[in-house]
């Protein structure tokens, strides 16, 4: 078995675990939404609910610092996405396992080719999905956002599914891409920023469903969703800006000009402007809340257009599907 085979099999394993994680996240969210209560046995260190007396009070105990004691009328406050379920805990474990497997696959492929493993659409689709997993898992450790995890993971699953339809053969780079340091850094920034923007998209969709009145008890509060979306953009925005600047420098080396309004360049600039508008609008009266969340949904649509646009519009970035 060659190293390339090992990389491929690790990727396949990562796809399977990602699919399982996605389905478990859907199950976790569905359980919270439909059942309206969660009970996890002590074996899993999760949540246990008990009712005393005539049912006038309900005590819900969580592992760690999250502890609640509430009357039935306040029960919705306890049944948020931060509550742990057995399915949710397993879903989180599979999400991390998928990240490790896909990451290991990418590392082996990078060692084989001697550069960042993103020289064509197959490789970058995997890298994009990996970036989403990184953003989702890291932010998920800080914020109780598991009930919206299926949104970001669904995008990642679509990307790896798309990669499975593409040739996985290792081929030499076209001359314009044959700059290993710039290719590695430039596309790595795209991978990270795109992945983080996917998490902001998931939080924005959650906010649009939740609303400022916190009407959906199984979702994080609107304040949490707004903060997650904002934190994600604050991290991803400067990375994406640096990506554009570095890409312009690379264009001057490869094509003899810094900017040529290539479809990829233009859509990347539009994407950057959308997120810049969001950062400005979020703190403006009349734009905070729902309008800002809508901007993030449009912004991630622009991210996907930037990524897939070359499949429909010809340009200097059209080679290798990038």
N, C-alpha and C positions, 0 to 999 in steps of 0.2 A: 504493500500500500504506500503510495507516494504522499508527500506532505500536502499536495493539492487535493488528494482524495480525503485526507483527514480534515482539511479545511471545509470541504464540501459537506462531509457527513456531520460536522459540528454545526454547520449552517442549517442543515435539514433538521437536526435535533432542536436547534433554537427556534425554528419555525413551528415545530410541533408544540414545544412548551409555550410559545407565545400564543398559539391558538387556544391551548388549554387555559392559559391565564386570562385571555379575553373572555372565554365562555364562563369562567368562574367569576370574573368581575361582573358580567351580565347577571349571573345567578345571585351574586351578593346584592347588587342593586335591586333586582327584582324581589328578593326576599324582604329587604327593608321596606320596599314600596308596598308590597302586597300583604305581607304578614303584619306589619305595623309594630312588631315587637321582636326582640332578639334574645335568644337564650343559648349560651354556649357553656358546655360542661366544663368543670374545673380542670379536667384533663388538658384542655387546650388553653387554659389561662385567659379565657375571654370574658364575656359578659354574662352575668347571671341575674335574672329578674325574679323577685319573689313578692308575693302579695300577702299582707297580714290583715287580720281582723275581717271585717266585712268587705274589704276591698277599697276602703276609703283612702288608703295611701299605698304607694308602690315604691319600693326601693330598688334601684338599679345600681349594680356594682361593676366597675370597670377595673381592668388590670392597669397598674401604674397610677399616675396622678389624676386621671380622668374619673371622677366619682360624682354621682348625682343622687339626690334624694328628692323625689317630686311627687306631688299629688297627680291624679289621673289627668287633670286639665293641663298640667305642665308636661305631660308625658312626651309630647312631640318634641320638646327641647332635648330630651335624652335620646330620642331615636333618630339621631342625625348620622351622617356618613362616618363620623368619627367612631361610632360604635363598632366593635369588632364582632364579626361572625366567624364561625369555623370556615365557611366557604371563602370569606374575604381574606382570612389569614393564609389559606392555601393559595389563593389567587395571587397574593403579594409575593409568596415564596416562588411561585412559577414565573412571575414577572422578573424577579432577580435572576433566576436560573436561566431564563431566556437571554437576558442581558449578558450573562457570563459566557454562555455558549456562542452567541453571535459575536461577542467581543473576541473570544478565543479564535474563532474562525477568521476574523479580520486580521488578527495579529499574525497568524500563520501565513495568510495570503500576503501580508505586507512583507514578511521575511522572504517569501519566495520572489516577489517582484522587485524588492528593494526600494519601495516607495509607499506612500499611503495607498491603501487598497481601494481607490476610487478613481479609476481611469476610464470607466465607461458606465453606462446606465445600470448594468447589473450590479456593479460594485457600489455605486453611489446609492442605489435604492436600498441596499443592505445598510449602508452607512447612515442614511436618513432614518431608517427604522431604529437603528442603534441609538442615534441621537435622541429620538423620542423616548426610548426606554430610559436613557440616562436622565433626561429632564423629568419624566414622570416619576421615576423611582426616588430621585433625590428630593424633589419637592414634596413627594408623598410621605417622606419620613418626617417632614416638619409640619405639614398641614394634613388635616383629616379630609382627604379628597378621594378616597377609594371609590366612592359611589359614582364618581364621574370618570374613573379611570378607563372604563371601556371605550370612551370617546377617543382618547389619545392612542390607546392600544389598538383600537379598530383601524386607525390610520396606519399604524406601524404594521399591522397584519396585512393590510392591503398592499403596502409597499413590498414586503417580503414575498407576498403572493405574486406580485408583478415581476419581481426579480426571478422567480422560478420559471417564468415564461421566456426569459432571456438567455442567450448563450453564456455559459459560465467559464468558457475557455480563457486561459491567460494569453493575451496577445500583446505585442509591442505597442507602445503609445504612438499616436500620430505626432509628427514633428512639433506642432504648436503646443502640445501637452508635455513634451519631453523635457521637463524641468522639474525634477523630483522634489526639491525643496519647496518651490512655489506651489506645485500641485498639492503636496501634502498639507501645507499650512492653509492655502486658500480654500480648498474643498473641506478641510476639517472645520474651518469656521462656518462654512455653509451647513455642514452636518449638525454642529452644535446649536447654531442659531435657529435653524429650521425645527430641530427637535424641541427646543425650548418654546418656540412660538406655538407648537402643537399643544403644549400644556396650557398656554394662555388661551388658546382657542377652546379647549375643553372647559376651562373655568368660565369663560365668557358664555358658552352655551348653558352651563349650569346656572349662571347668574340670570340669564334671560328666562329660564324655567322657574327659578326660585323667586325672583322679584324682590323688591325692597321690603316687603312685608313678611318674608320668610314663610311663604305659604306651603312649601313642600317640606315635610318633616324629615324625609330621608336624605335630603341634600345638605351639604354644608350651609352655614348661614351666608346671606348675601355679602356680609362684610368679609368673611373668609374667602369666598370666591373672588371678590373684587381684589383682595390683597394678593391672592395667588396669581391672578392674571397680571397684576401690576408688577409684582416681583419678577415674574417670568420675562416680561418685556424689558424691564430695567436691566436684566442680565443679557438677554438676547440682542437688544438694540445696538449697543456699542460693538458687539461682536460682528453683527451684520454690517454695520457701517465700516468697520475695518476690512471686512470681506470685500466690499465694493472698492475701497481705496486700493487694496492690494491687487484686486483684479484689474483695475485700471493700469497699475504699474506693469503688471504682467502683459497686458494688451499692448503696451508700448514696446515691450521686448519682442513679443511674438508677431505682432501685426504692424508695428511702426506707428501706432497712434494710441492715445490714452482713452479716447471715447469715440465711438462711432454709431451710437444709437442702434446697435444690434438688438434684436428682440429680447435676448437674455439680459443685456445691460439695461434696456429701457424698463422691462418688467421688474428688475431688481431695484431700480431707482424708485419706481412707483410704490413698490412694497415698503421700502425704507420711508418714503414720505407718509404712507398710511400710518405706520407705527409712530412716526414723529407727531402726526396729528393727534393720535391717541394720547401720547404722553402730555401734550399740551391741553387737550380737551378734558382729560379726566379731572382736572382740578378747576375747571371753569363751570360757573353756575349755568345750569341748564343742559350741560353735557355729561355730568357725572352720572354713574349708574348705567341705565339701559342704553343710552346713546353710545357711551364708551364701549360697552360690551359688543354692540353691533359693529363698531369700528374694528374690533378685534376679529370678529367673524369674517368681515370683508378682508382684513389683513391676511388672515391665513388662507383665504381663497386666492389672494395675490401670491402668496408663497407657493401654493400648489401650481398656479399658472406659470410662475417663474420656473418651477421645476419641470413641468410637463410641456411647456410652451414650444420647446424646440422640436417636439414630435409633430407639430402642426405648422410651424413657421420656420422657414429656412433662415440661416444666419451663420455667422462665424463659429458659434458655439454648437452647431448641429452635429458635428462629428462625434462619434462614440455615444450619441444620444444625450450628451451633456449640453 
